[in-house]
Amino acid sequence: MAAKILNMNEACTQAKDFLNTVFAGARLDLSAAVQDAVSGCLLNIDGTDDSFLLNEGGELLEAVEHLVNQAYGRTLARDERIVCDVKNFRATREAELHAMAQYAAEQVRNSGTAFTFAAMTSNERRVIHLALANESDLATESIGEGTSRRLKINPKAPSDQ
Protein backbone atom coordinates (compact mmCIF):
# COMPACT_ATOMS: atom_id res chain seq x y z
CA MET A 1 0.00 0.00 0.00
CA ALA A 2 1.40 3.42 -0.96
CA ALA A 3 2.04 5.99 1.74
CA LYS A 4 -0.57 8.72 2.01
CA ILE A 5 0.59 11.99 0.43
CA LEU A 6 0.60 14.63 3.17
CA ASN A 7 0.58 18.34 2.65
CA MET A 8 3.89 19.99 3.46
CA ASN A 9 2.65 21.75 6.61
CA GLU A 10 1.31 18.52 8.09
CA ALA A 11 4.49 16.57 7.33
CA CYS A 12 6.67 19.41 8.63
CA THR A 13 4.75 19.56 11.92
CA GLN A 14 4.94 15.77 12.35
CA ALA A 15 8.68 15.81 11.63
CA LYS A 16 9.21 18.62 14.17
CA ASP A 17 7.27 16.72 16.84
CA PHE A 18 9.22 13.54 16.06
CA LEU A 19 12.59 15.31 16.40
CA ASN A 20 11.59 16.97 19.65
CA THR A 21 10.59 13.55 21.04
CA VAL A 22 13.93 12.05 19.95
CA PHE A 23 15.90 14.96 21.44
CA ALA A 24 14.02 14.74 24.73
CA GLY A 25 14.49 10.96 24.88
CA ALA A 26 18.22 11.38 24.30
CA ARG A 27 18.31 14.10 26.97
CA LEU A 28 19.75 16.59 24.49
CA ASP A 29 19.07 20.28 25.00
CA LEU A 30 17.76 20.70 21.47
CA SER A 31 14.46 21.90 20.10
CA ALA A 32 13.16 21.80 16.53
CA ALA A 33 10.88 24.56 15.28
CA VAL A 34 9.22 25.07 11.91
CA GLN A 35 10.62 28.11 10.14
CA ASP A 36 9.04 29.75 7.09
CA ALA A 37 10.80 28.65 3.93
CA VAL A 38 10.35 29.69 0.33
CA SER A 39 9.93 26.09 -0.74
CA GLY A 40 9.54 22.99 1.36
CA CYS A 41 9.93 22.56 5.08
CA LEU A 42 12.72 24.08 7.15
CA LEU A 43 13.20 22.76 10.66
CA ASN A 44 15.48 25.03 12.64
CA ILE A 45 17.17 23.24 15.53
CA ASP A 46 18.40 25.23 18.50
CA GLY A 47 19.71 24.58 22.01
CA THR A 48 22.87 24.36 24.06
CA ASP A 49 23.73 21.00 22.46
CA ASP A 50 23.46 22.28 18.87
CA SER A 51 27.25 22.19 18.39
CA PHE A 52 27.03 18.35 18.38
CA LEU A 53 25.02 18.57 15.16
CA LEU A 54 27.68 20.70 13.46
CA ASN A 55 30.77 18.62 14.36
CA GLU A 56 32.62 16.96 11.47
CA GLY A 57 31.12 19.29 8.89
CA GLY A 58 27.56 18.74 10.03
CA GLU A 59 27.53 14.93 9.74
CA LEU A 60 25.02 14.49 12.58
CA LEU A 61 22.82 17.25 11.14
CA GLU A 62 22.89 15.35 7.81
CA ALA A 63 21.92 12.16 9.64
CA VAL A 64 19.03 13.88 11.43
CA GLU A 65 17.79 15.31 8.12
CA HIS A 66 18.12 11.91 6.46
CA LEU A 67 16.13 10.32 9.29
CA VAL A 68 13.21 12.78 9.03
CA ASN A 69 13.15 12.49 5.25
CA GLN A 70 13.06 8.70 5.49
CA ALA A 71 10.21 8.91 8.00
CA TYR A 72 8.19 11.81 6.52
CA GLY A 73 9.67 12.79 3.16
CA ARG A 74 8.28 9.69 1.49
CA THR A 75 4.77 10.97 2.21
CA LEU A 76 5.42 14.20 0.29
CA ALA A 77 5.22 15.01 -3.39
CA ARG A 78 8.32 13.95 -5.35
CA ASP A 79 9.93 17.41 -5.50
CA GLU A 80 9.37 18.27 -1.83
CA ARG A 81 11.81 17.62 1.00
CA ILE A 82 12.42 18.47 4.63
CA VAL A 83 15.54 20.48 5.48
CA CYS A 84 17.07 20.68 8.97
CA ASP A 85 19.33 23.58 9.89
CA VAL A 86 21.33 24.86 12.87
CA LYS A 87 22.62 28.44 13.16
CA ASN A 88 22.18 29.05 9.40
CA PHE A 89 24.70 26.28 8.66
CA ARG A 90 22.85 25.21 5.50
CA ALA A 91 22.67 28.71 3.99
CA THR A 92 26.35 29.33 4.73
CA ARG A 93 27.36 25.97 3.28
CA GLU A 94 25.18 26.52 0.21
CA ALA A 95 26.88 29.87 -0.45
CA GLU A 96 30.28 28.16 -0.13
CA LEU A 97 29.21 25.44 -2.57
CA HIS A 98 27.98 28.01 -5.10
CA ALA A 99 31.35 29.78 -4.91
CA MET A 100 33.18 26.44 -5.27
CA ALA A 101 31.02 25.57 -8.29
CA GLN A 102 31.83 28.87 -10.02
CA TYR A 103 35.55 28.51 -9.27
CA ALA A 104 35.63 24.93 -10.58
CA ALA A 105 33.64 25.95 -13.68
CA GLU A 106 36.25 28.59 -14.50
CA GLN A 107 39.04 26.05 -13.98
CA VAL A 108 37.36 23.67 -16.43
CA ARG A 109 36.82 26.44 -18.99
CA ASN A 110 40.41 27.68 -18.70
CA SER A 111 42.11 24.28 -18.73
CA GLY A 112 39.71 22.32 -20.92
CA THR A 113 39.99 19.40 -18.51
CA ALA A 114 37.50 17.95 -16.04
CA PHE A 115 37.43 18.96 -12.38
CA THR A 116 36.44 16.45 -9.68
CA PHE A 117 35.42 17.49 -6.18
CA ALA A 118 36.23 15.45 -3.09
CA ALA A 119 33.51 13.20 -1.67
CA MET A 120 30.30 15.09 -0.90
CA THR A 121 26.87 14.37 0.50
CA SER A 122 23.96 14.05 -1.91
CA ASN A 123 22.65 17.45 -0.77
CA GLU A 124 26.00 19.12 -1.49
CA ARG A 125 26.26 17.49 -4.92
CA ARG A 126 22.70 18.59 -5.67
CA VAL A 127 23.55 22.24 -4.89
CA ILE A 128 26.47 22.16 -7.33
CA HIS A 129 24.48 20.34 -10.03
CA LEU A 130 21.79 23.03 -9.76
CA ALA A 131 24.30 25.89 -9.63
CA LEU A 132 25.79 24.78 -12.96
CA ALA A 133 22.63 23.44 -14.62
CA ASN A 134 22.31 26.41 -17.00
CA GLU A 135 25.96 26.43 -18.08
CA SER A 136 25.70 25.33 -21.73
CA ASP A 137 29.42 24.59 -22.04
CA LEU A 138 29.65 22.33 -18.96
CA ALA A 139 28.19 19.03 -17.81
CA THR A 140 28.07 17.70 -14.25
CA GLU A 141 27.89 14.09 -13.13
CA SER A 142 28.06 12.21 -9.87
CA ILE A 143 30.66 9.44 -9.81
CA GLY A 144 31.65 6.80 -7.29
CA GLU A 145 29.68 4.81 -4.75
CA GLY A 146 28.20 5.42 -1.31
CA THR A 147 30.02 7.88 0.94
CA SER A 148 32.83 8.17 -1.64
CA ARG A 149 30.49 9.67 -4.23
CA ARG A 150 31.94 12.80 -5.85
CA LEU A 151 30.87 15.38 -8.41
CA LYS A 152 32.72 15.85 -11.67
CA ILE A 153 32.46 18.86 -13.99
CA ASN A 154 33.29 18.15 -17.63
CA PRO A 155 33.64 20.53 -20.56
CA LYS A 156 31.06 19.82 -23.25
CA ALA A 157 32.23 19.25 -26.78
CA PRO A 158 31.16 22.16 -29.05
CA SER A 159 28.75 19.81 -30.86
CA ASP A 160 26.99 19.03 -27.52
CA GLN A 161 26.32 22.67 -26.61
C-alpha positions in Angstrom: 0.0 0.0 0.0 1.4 3.4 -1.0 2.0 6.0 1.7 -0.6 8.7 2.0 0.6 12.0 0.4 0.6 14.6 3.2 0.6 18.3 2.7 3.9 20.0 3.5 2.7 21.8 6.6 1.3 18.5 8.1 4.5 16.6 7.3 6.7 19.4 8.6 4.7 19.6 11.9 4.9 15.8 12.3 8.7 15.8 11.6 9.2 18.6 14.2 7.3 16.7 16.8 9.2 13.5 16.1 12.6 15.3 16.4 11.6 17.0 19.7 10.6 13.6 21.0 13.9 12.0 19.9 15.9 15.0 21.4 14.0 14.7 24.7 14.5 11.0 24.9 18.2 11.4 24.3 18.3 14.1 27.0 19.7 16.6 24.5 19.1 20.3 25.0 17.8 20.7 21.5 14.5 21.9 20.1 13.2 21.8 16.5 10.9 24.6 15.3 9.2 25.1 11.9 10.6 28.1 10.1 9.0 29.7 7.1 10.8 28.6 3.9 10.3 29.7 0.3 9.9 26.1 -0.7 9.5 23.0 1.4 9.9 22.6 5.1 12.7 24.1 7.2 13.2 22.8 10.7 15.5 25.0 12.6 17.2 23.2 15.5 18.4 25.2 18.5 19.7 24.6 22.0 22.9 24.4 24.1 23.7 21.0 22.5 23.5 22.3 18.9 27.2 22.2 18.4 27.0 18.4 18.4 25.0 18.6 15.2 27.7 20.7 13.5 30.8 18.6 14.4 32.6 17.0 11.5 31.1 19.3 8.9 27.6 18.7 10.0 27.5 14.9 9.7 25.0 14.5 12.6 22.8 17.2 11.1 22.9 15.4 7.8 21.9 12.2 9.6 19.0 13.9 11.4 17.8 15.3 8.1 18.1 11.9 6.5 16.1 10.3 9.3 13.2 12.8 9.0 13.2 12.5 5.2 13.1 8.7 5.5 10.2 8.9 8.0 8.2 11.8 6.5 9.7 12.8 3.2 8.3 9.7 1.5 4.8 11.0 2.2 5.4 14.2 0.3 5.2 15.0 -3.4 8.3 13.9 -5.3 9.9 17.4 -5.5 9.4 18.3 -1.8 11.8 17.6 1.0 12.4 18.5 4.6 15.5 20.5 5.5 17.1 20.7 9.0 19.3 23.6 9.9 21.3 24.9 12.9 22.6 28.4 13.2 22.2 29.0 9.4 24.7 26.3 8.7 22.9 25.2 5.5 22.7 28.7 4.0 26.3 29.3 4.7 27.4 26.0 3.3 25.2 26.5 0.2 26.9 29.9 -0.5 30.3 28.2 -0.1 29.2 25.4 -2.6 28.0 28.0 -5.1 31.4 29.8 -4.9 33.2 26.4 -5.3 31.0 25.6 -8.3 31.8 28.9 -10.0 35.6 28.5 -9.3 35.6 24.9 -10.6 33.6 25.9 -13.7 36.3 28.6 -14.5 39.0 26.1 -14.0 37.4 23.7 -16.4 36.8 26.4 -19.0 40.4 27.7 -18.7 42.1 24.3 -18.7 39.7 22.3 -20.9 40.0 19.4 -18.5 37.5 18.0 -16.0 37.4 19.0 -12.4 36.4 16.4 -9.7 35.4 17.5 -6.2 36.2 15.5 -3.1 33.5 13.2 -1.7 30.3 15.1 -0.9 26.9 14.4 0.5 24.0 14.0 -1.9 22.7 17.5 -0.8 26.0 19.1 -1.5 26.3 17.5 -4.9 22.7 18.6 -5.7 23.6 22.2 -4.9 26.5 22.2 -7.3 24.5 20.3 -10.0 21.8 23.0 -9.8 24.3 25.9 -9.6 25.8 24.8 -13.0 22.6 23.4 -14.6 22.3 26.4 -17.0 26.0 26.4 -18.1 25.7 25.3 -21.7 29.4 24.6 -22.0 29.7 22.3 -19.0 28.2 19.0 -17.8 28.1 17.7 -14.3 27.9 14.1 -13.1 28.1 12.2 -9.9 30.7 9.4 -9.8 31.6 6.8 -7.3 29.7 4.8 -4.8 28.2 5.4 -1.3 30.0 7.9 0.9 32.8 8.2 -1.6 30.5 9.7 -4.2 31.9 12.8 -5.8 30.9 15.4 -8.4 32.7 15.9 -11.7 32.5 18.9 -14.0 33.3 18.1 -17.6 33.6 20.5 -20.6 31.1 19.8 -23.2 32.2 19.3 -26.8 31.2 22.2 -29.1 28.7 19.8 -30.9 27.0 19.0 -27.5 26.3 22.7 -26.6 
